[in-house]
Amino acid sequence: MVKHSELWKKQQWKKLRQNLFRLQKRVYKAVIAGDLKKARSLQKLILKSRSAQLLAVRQVTQLNKGKKTAGVDGKSSLNYRERIELVETLSDHASDWKHSRLREIPIPKKNGKVRVLKIPTIADRAWQCLMKLALEPAHEATFSGDSYGFRTGRCAQDVQKRLQIHLKSNSNGINKRIIELDIKKCFDRINHNSIMERLIAPVKIKNGIFRCLKAGVSVEFPDQGTPQGGVVSPLLANVALNGIEDIHTSLRYADDMVFILKPKDNAEKIINKVNKFLAERGMEISEEKTKLTKTTDGFDFL
């Protein structure tokens, strides 16, 4: 019998990534073409794909920054046998996954308040990663070009470059103003229904994501919040906020956002539109942290 360690180590990871990428590309193209039925059936194939299952387990046990963080089960790492067993569990139960509770870790913030990280178990993280591999290509086809946070092939430096283009002298940057937008407790307040309505996925994935969201809710807000600490949470936040960039010329990195105003633009009108957009998703602007600034006075972004 082949040892589990040998079985794991002899996996051709590059080939597995290529197999998965081919499927993801087909999902992306189907959504671009408006064929959501085809996209959903391809997403089901990703869930059943051995390549995707192996890559999901590898991602959360070997590659992710928080790979050693334990969930409620106390497990902070998996040996080779447990990794192979988890791949088998994903293979058998990806479409009817039962999500465990989340372990809450309070993180002090600079302003004296506390941010609560909600950590799933390693098995739940692997399942979330598999869901993300199926969901991401469908939504990448719909996401705005002005959104940069938690997206494949995009980073904070890309936003900086775009911002410099908007603010350079031959773009009349000296006369522009900036709305620094702050969304009040964004990850804690996103309405679950607003995510589910916008999710491009077959019913079984949607049901699983809904159970995943419910595993992390607070008693105070039972229909709101994506747990910070979940693998799929940043993608779900992007799904909920997608479209806010169309209100006015802007750049967004997850829930950090700036609107770029020319001299004649009406800041109040823009903020009213943003408020309406957020209210439909269970969120609101933080009045005290949202500022209108002249570009020449400088502003904080990322």
Contacts in CASP RR format, 6 or more apart in sequence:
PFRMAT RR
TARGET T0000
AUTHOR 0000-0000-0000
METHOD contacts of the structure
MODEL  1
MVKHSELWKKQQWKKLRQNLFRLQKRVYKAVIAGDLKKARSLQKLILKSR
SAQLLAVRQVTQLNKGKKTAGVDGKSSLNYRERIELVETLSDHASDWKHS
RLREIPIPKKNGKVRVLKIPTIADRAWQCLMKLALEPAHEATFSGDSYGF
RTGRCAQDVQKRLQIHLKSNSNGINKRIIELDIKKCFDRINHNSIMERLI
APVKIKNGIFRCLKAGVSVEFPDQGTPQGGVVSPLLANVALNGIEDIHTS
LRYADDMVFILKPKDNAEKIINKVNKFLAERGMEISEEKTKLTKTTDGFD
FL
3 80 0 8 1.000
4 79 0 8 1.000
4 80 0 8 1.000
4 81 0 8 1.000
4 83 0 8 1.000
4 84 0 8 1.000
5 80 0 8 1.000
7 80 0 8 1.000
7 84 0 8 1.000
8 80 0 8 1.000
8 83 0 8 1.000
8 84 0 8 1.000
9 80 0 8 1.000
11 54 0 8 1.000
11 58 0 8 1.000
13 55 0 8 1.000
13 58 0 8 1.000
15 51 0 8 1.000
16 50 0 8 1.000
16 51 0 8 1.000
16 54 0 8 1.000
16 55 0 8 1.000
17 51 0 8 1.000
17 55 0 8 1.000
19 49 0 8 1.000
19 51 0 8 1.000
20 46 0 8 1.000
20 49 0 8 1.000
20 51 0 8 1.000
20 52 0 8 1.000
20 55 0 8 1.000
20 133 0 8 1.000
23 42 0 8 1.000
23 45 0 8 1.000
23 46 0 8 1.000
23 49 0 8 1.000
23 52 0 8 1.000
24 46 0 8 1.000
24 133 0 8 1.000
24 136 0 8 1.000
24 137 0 8 1.000
25 137 0 8 1.000
26 42 0 8 1.000
27 39 0 8 1.000
27 42 0 8 1.000
27 43 0 8 1.000
27 46 0 8 1.000
27 134 0 8 1.000
27 137 0 8 1.000
27 138 0 8 1.000
27 141 0 8 1.000
28 137 0 8 1.000
28 138 0 8 1.000
28 140 0 8 1.000
28 141 0 8 1.000
29 141 0 8 1.000
30 36 0 8 1.000
30 38 0 8 1.000
30 39 0 8 1.000
30 42 0 8 1.000
31 39 0 8 1.000
31 137 0 8 1.000
31 138 0 8 1.000
31 141 0 8 1.000
31 142 0 8 1.000
31 200 0 8 1.000
32 141 0 8 1.000
36 200 0 8 1.000
39 138 0 8 1.000
39 200 0 8 1.000
40 200 0 8 1.000
40 201 0 8 1.000
40 202 0 8 1.000
41 202 0 8 1.000
43 134 0 8 1.000
43 135 0 8 1.000
43 138 0 8 1.000
43 201 0 8 1.000
43 202 0 8 1.000
43 205 0 8 1.000
44 202 0 8 1.000
44 204 0 8 1.000
46 52 0 8 1.000
46 130 0 8 1.000
46 133 0 8 1.000
46 134 0 8 1.000
47 94 0 8 1.000
47 95 0 8 1.000
47 130 0 8 1.000
47 134 0 8 1.000
47 204 0 8 1.000
47 205 0 8 1.000
48 91 0 8 1.000
48 94 0 8 1.000
50 87 0 8 1.000
50 91 0 8 1.000
52 130 0 8 1.000
52 133 0 8 1.000
52 134 0 8 1.000
53 87 0 8 1.000
53 90 0 8 1.000
53 91 0 8 1.000
53 94 0 8 1.000
53 130 0 8 1.000
54 87 0 8 1.000
55 133 0 8 1.000
56 90 0 8 1.000
56 126 0 8 1.000
56 127 0 8 1.000
56 129 0 8 1.000
56 130 0 8 1.000
56 133 0 8 1.000
57 83 0 8 1.000
57 86 0 8 1.000
57 87 0 8 1.000
57 90 0 8 1.000
57 126 0 8 1.000
57 129 0 8 1.000
58 83 0 8 1.000
59 126 0 8 1.000
59 129 0 8 1.000
59 231 0 8 1.000
60 67 0 8 1.000
60 122 0 8 1.000
60 125 0 8 1.000
60 126 0 8 1.000
60 129 0 8 1.000
60 231 0 8 1.000
61 67 0 8 1.000
61 77 0 8 1.000
61 78 0 8 1.000
61 83 0 8 1.000
61 86 0 8 1.000
61 122 0 8 1.000
61 126 0 8 1.000
64 125 0 8 1.000
64 231 0 8 1.000
67 77 0 8 1.000
68 76 0 8 1.000
68 77 0 8 1.000
69 76 0 8 1.000
69 105 0 8 1.000
69 119 0 8 1.000
70 76 0 8 1.000
70 103 0 8 1.000
70 119 0 8 1.000
70 121 0 8 1.000
70 122 0 8 1.000
71 100 0 8 1.000
71 102 0 8 1.000
71 103 0 8 1.000
71 119 0 8 1.000
71 120 0 8 1.000
71 121 0 8 1.000
71 122 0 8 1.000
72 100 0 8 1.000
72 101 0 8 1.000
72 102 0 8 1.000
72 103 0 8 1.000
72 121 0 8 1.000
73 100 0 8 1.000
73 121 0 8 1.000
73 122 0 8 1.000
73 123 0 8 1.000
74 103 0 8 1.000
74 121 0 8 1.000
75 121 0 8 1.000
75 122 0 8 1.000
76 122 0 8 1.000
77 122 0 8 1.000
78 86 0 8 1.000
78 122 0 8 1.000
86 122 0 8 1.000
86 123 0 8 1.000
86 126 0 8 1.000
89 123 0 8 1.000
90 126 0 8 1.000
90 127 0 8 1.000
90 130 0 8 1.000
94 127 0 8 1.000
94 130 0 8 1.000
95 204 0 8 1.000
95 205 0 8 1.000
96 204 0 8 1.000
97 124 0 8 1.000
97 127 0 8 1.000
97 208 0 8 1.000
97 211 0 8 1.000
98 211 0 8 1.000
99 120 0 8 1.000
99 124 0 8 1.000
99 127 0 8 1.000
99 208 0 8 1.000
99 211 0 8 1.000
99 212 0 8 1.000
99 214 0 8 1.000
99 215 0 8 1.000
100 120 0 8 1.000
100 121 0 8 1.000
100 123 0 8 1.000
100 124 0 8 1.000
100 215 0 8 1.000
101 215 0 8 1.000
101 216 0 8 1.000
102 118 0 8 1.000
102 119 0 8 1.000
102 120 0 8 1.000
102 215 0 8 1.000
102 216 0 8 1.000
102 227 0 8 1.000
103 118 0 8 1.000
103 119 0 8 1.000
103 120 0 8 1.000
104 116 0 8 1.000
104 117 0 8 1.000
104 118 0 8 1.000
104 119 0 8 1.000
105 116 0 8 1.000
105 117 0 8 1.000
105 118 0 8 1.000
105 119 0 8 1.000
106 114 0 8 1.000
106 115 0 8 1.000
106 116 0 8 1.000
106 117 0 8 1.000
107 114 0 8 1.000
107 115 0 8 1.000
107 116 0 8 1.000
107 117 0 8 1.000
108 114 0 8 1.000
108 115 0 8 1.000
109 115 0 8 1.000
115 228 0 8 1.000
116 228 0 8 1.000
117 228 0 8 1.000
117 229 0 8 1.000
118 216 0 8 1.000
118 227 0 8 1.000
118 228 0 8 1.000
118 229 0 8 1.000
118 230 0 8 1.000
119 229 0 8 1.000
119 230 0 8 1.000
120 128 0 8 1.000
120 212 0 8 1.000
120 215 0 8 1.000
120 227 0 8 1.000
120 229 0 8 1.000
120 230 0 8 1.000
120 231 0 8 1.000
124 212 0 8 1.000
124 215 0 8 1.000
125 230 0 8 1.000
125 231 0 8 1.000
128 212 0 8 1.000
128 230 0 8 1.000
128 231 0 8 1.000
128 232 0 8 1.000
129 231 0 8 1.000
129 232 0 8 1.000
131 205 0 8 1.000
131 208 0 8 1.000
131 209 0 8 1.000
131 212 0 8 1.000
131 232 0 8 1.000
132 231 0 8 1.000
132 232 0 8 1.000
132 235 0 8 1.000
134 201 0 8 1.000
134 205 0 8 1.000
135 199 0 8 1.000
135 200 0 8 1.000
135 201 0 8 1.000
135 205 0 8 1.000
135 232 0 8 1.000
135 235 0 8 1.000
136 152 0 8 1.000
136 235 0 8 1.000
138 200 0 8 1.000
138 201 0 8 1.000
139 200 0 8 1.000
139 235 0 8 1.000
139 238 0 8 1.000
139 239 0 8 1.000
139 242 0 8 1.000
140 151 0 8 1.000
140 152 0 8 1.000
142 200 0 8 1.000
142 242 0 8 1.000
143 151 0 8 1.000
143 238 0 8 1.000
143 242 0 8 1.000
144 242 0 8 1.000
144 243 0 8 1.000
144 245 0 8 1.000
144 246 0 8 1.000
144 252 0 8 1.000
145 245 0 8 1.000
146 162 0 8 1.000
146 245 0 8 1.000
146 250 0 8 1.000
146 251 0 8 1.000
146 252 0 8 1.000
147 238 0 8 1.000
147 241 0 8 1.000
147 242 0 8 1.000
147 245 0 8 1.000
147 252 0 8 1.000
147 253 0 8 1.000
148 154 0 8 1.000
148 155 0 8 1.000
148 156 0 8 1.000
148 158 0 8 1.000
148 159 0 8 1.000
148 251 0 8 1.000
148 252 0 8 1.000
148 253 0 8 1.000
149 155 0 8 1.000
149 156 0 8 1.000
149 234 0 8 1.000
149 238 0 8 1.000
149 252 0 8 1.000
149 253 0 8 1.000
149 254 0 8 1.000
150 234 0 8 1.000
150 235 0 8 1.000
150 237 0 8 1.000
150 238 0 8 1.000
150 254 0 8 1.000
151 238 0 8 1.000
156 253 0 8 1.000
156 302 0 8 1.000
159 251 0 8 1.000
159 253 0 8 1.000
159 301 0 8 1.000
159 302 0 8 1.000
160 302 0 8 1.000
162 251 0 8 1.000
163 251 0 8 1.000
163 258 0 8 1.000
163 301 0 8 1.000
165 171 0 8 1.000
166 173 0 8 1.000
166 176 0 8 1.000
166 249 0 8 1.000
166 251 0 8 1.000
166 260 0 8 1.000
167 173 0 8 1.000
167 176 0 8 1.000
167 260 0 8 1.000
167 295 0 8 1.000
172 262 0 8 1.000
173 295 0 8 1.000
174 295 0 8 1.000
174 296 0 8 1.000
175 262 0 8 1.000
175 263 0 8 1.000
175 295 0 8 1.000
176 260 0 8 1.000
176 261 0 8 1.000
176 262 0 8 1.000
176 263 0 8 1.000
176 295 0 8 1.000
177 261 0 8 1.000
177 263 0 8 1.000
177 265 0 8 1.000
177 267 0 8 1.000
177 292 0 8 1.000
177 293 0 8 1.000
177 294 0 8 1.000
177 295 0 8 1.000
178 258 0 8 1.000
178 259 0 8 1.000
178 260 0 8 1.000
178 261 0 8 1.000
178 292 0 8 1.000
178 293 0 8 1.000
178 294 0 8 1.000
178 295 0 8 1.000
178 298 0 8 1.000
178 299 0 8 1.000
179 258 0 8 1.000
179 259 0 8 1.000
179 261 0 8 1.000
179 267 0 8 1.000
179 270 0 8 1.000
179 271 0 8 1.000
179 290 0 8 1.000
179 291 0 8 1.000
179 292 0 8 1.000
180 258 0 8 1.000
180 289 0 8 1.000
180 290 0 8 1.000
180 291 0 8 1.000
180 292 0 8 1.000
180 293 0 8 1.000
180 299 0 8 1.000
180 300 0 8 1.000
180 301 0 8 1.000
181 256 0 8 1.000
181 257 0 8 1.000
181 258 0 8 1.000
181 259 0 8 1.000
181 274 0 8 1.000
181 285 0 8 1.000
181 290 0 8 1.000
182 285 0 8 1.000
182 286 0 8 1.000
182 289 0 8 1.000
182 290 0 8 1.000
183 189 0 8 1.000
183 255 0 8 1.000
183 257 0 8 1.000
183 278 0 8 1.000
183 283 0 8 1.000
183 284 0 8 1.000
183 285 0 8 1.000
183 286 0 8 1.000
184 283 0 8 1.000
184 284 0 8 1.000
184 285 0 8 1.000
184 286 0 8 1.000
186 237 0 8 1.000
186 241 0 8 1.000
186 254 0 8 1.000
186 255 0 8 1.000
186 283 0 8 1.000
187 225 0 8 1.000
187 226 0 8 1.000
187 227 0 8 1.000
187 228 0 8 1.000
187 233 0 8 1.000
187 237 0 8 1.000
187 255 0 8 1.000
188 218 0 8 1.000
188 221 0 8 1.000
188 224 0 8 1.000
188 225 0 8 1.000
189 221 0 8 1.000
189 224 0 8 1.000
189 225 0 8 1.000
189 282 0 8 1.000
189 283 0 8 1.000
189 284 0 8 1.000
190 224 0 8 1.000
190 225 0 8 1.000
190 226 0 8 1.000
190 236 0 8 1.000
190 237 0 8 1.000
190 240 0 8 1.000
190 281 0 8 1.000
190 282 0 8 1.000
190 283 0 8 1.000
191 223 0 8 1.000
191 224 0 8 1.000
191 225 0 8 1.000
191 240 0 8 1.000
191 281 0 8 1.000
191 282 0 8 1.000
191 283 0 8 1.000
192 210 0 8 1.000
192 213 0 8 1.000
192 214 0 8 1.000
192 223 0 8 1.000
192 224 0 8 1.000
192 225 0 8 1.000
193 223 0 8 1.000
194 240 0 8 1.000
194 280 0 8 1.000
194 281 0 8 1.000
194 282 0 8 1.000
195 209 0 8 1.000
195 213 0 8 1.000
195 226 0 8 1.000
195 236 0 8 1.000
195 239 0 8 1.000
195 240 0 8 1.000
196 206 0 8 1.000
196 209 0 8 1.000
196 210 0 8 1.000
198 239 0 8 1.000
198 240 0 8 1.000
198 242 0 8 1.000
199 205 0 8 1.000
199 206 0 8 1.000
199 209 0 8 1.000
199 236 0 8 1.000
199 239 0 8 1.000
201 209 0 8 1.000
209 232 0 8 1.000
209 236 0 8 1.000
212 232 0 8 1.000
213 225 0 8 1.000
213 226 0 8 1.000
213 227 0 8 1.000
213 236 0 8 1.000
215 227 0 8 1.000
216 225 0 8 1.000
216 227 0 8 1.000
217 223 0 8 1.000
217 224 0 8 1.000
217 225 0 8 1.000
224 282 0 8 1.000
226 233 0 8 1.000
226 236 0 8 1.000
226 237 0 8 1.000
227 233 0 8 1.000
234 254 0 8 1.000
237 254 0 8 1.000
237 255 0 8 1.000
238 254 0 8 1.000
240 281 0 8 1.000
241 252 0 8 1.000
241 255 0 8 1.000
241 281 0 8 1.000
243 277 0 8 1.000
244 250 0 8 1.000
244 252 0 8 1.000
244 257 0 8 1.000
244 274 0 8 1.000
244 277 0 8 1.000
244 278 0 8 1.000
245 251 0 8 1.000
245 252 0 8 1.000
247 259 0 8 1.000
247 270 0 8 1.000
247 273 0 8 1.000
247 274 0 8 1.000
247 277 0 8 1.000
248 259 0 8 1.000
248 260 0 8 1.000
248 261 0 8 1.000
248 265 0 8 1.000
248 270 0 8 1.000
248 273 0 8 1.000
249 259 0 8 1.000
249 260 0 8 1.000
249 261 0 8 1.000
250 257 0 8 1.000
250 258 0 8 1.000
250 259 0 8 1.000
250 260 0 8 1.000
251 257 0 8 1.000
251 258 0 8 1.000
251 260 0 8 1.000
251 301 0 8 1.000
253 301 0 8 1.000
253 302 0 8 1.000
256 301 0 8 1.000
256 302 0 8 1.000
258 299 0 8 1.000
258 301 0 8 1.000
259 270 0 8 1.000
259 274 0 8 1.000
261 267 0 8 1.000
261 270 0 8 1.000
261 292 0 8 1.000
267 292 0 8 1.000
271 285 0 8 1.000
271 290 0 8 1.000
274 285 0 8 1.000
275 284 0 8 1.000
275 285 0 8 1.000
278 284 0 8 1.000
278 285 0 8 1.000
291 299 0 8 1.000
293 299 0 8 1.000
END
